[in-house]
Amino acid sequence: MVGYICAIVPVLGTVYLGIKRPYAHWYNVARSILNEMCVAAILCIYGYFRSSVDYKGSMQGINEMMPYLVYALLLLSLIVNFACMAKYAMDMRKAKEISKQ
């Protein structure tokens, strides 16, 4: 139950980021929304394991794939963050070159 309750915070963060759009560049807003959605999904997976899966029983079916889903979400988040930060660095370099002219 803890994971489900804690997942409310990233969901509210996603709604806030979608409405207010606090970043100047669209890709930073998309990056932060993706991060919040990944956190919410991981917390829901944690809540599912805490409430529905018997830890003494064998892992079968979807339960066996869930830890790999968590790894995939973390890797996706990491790759998207690297890409967005590289894009931001390129945009800042381009803006600096334009301001020098």
Residue pairs with C-beta under 8 A, 6 or more apart in sequence:
1 47
1 50
1 51
2 46
2 47
2 50
3 43
3 44
3 45
3 46
3 47
3 48
3 49
3 50
3 51
4 43
4 44
4 47
4 51
5 47
6 43
6 47
7 39
7 40
7 43
7 44
7 47
10 36
10 37
10 39
10 40
10 43
11 36
11 40
13 36
14 33
14 36
14 37
14 40
17 29
17 32
17 33
17 36
18 29
18 33
21 29
22 29
23 29
23 32
25 88
25 91
27 84
27 87
27 88
28 84
28 88
30 84
31 80
31 81
31 84
34 76
34 77
34 80
35 77
35 81
38 73
38 74
38 76
38 77
41 69
41 73
42 70
42 73
42 74
45 66
45 69
45 70
48 66
49 63
49 66
53 59
53 63
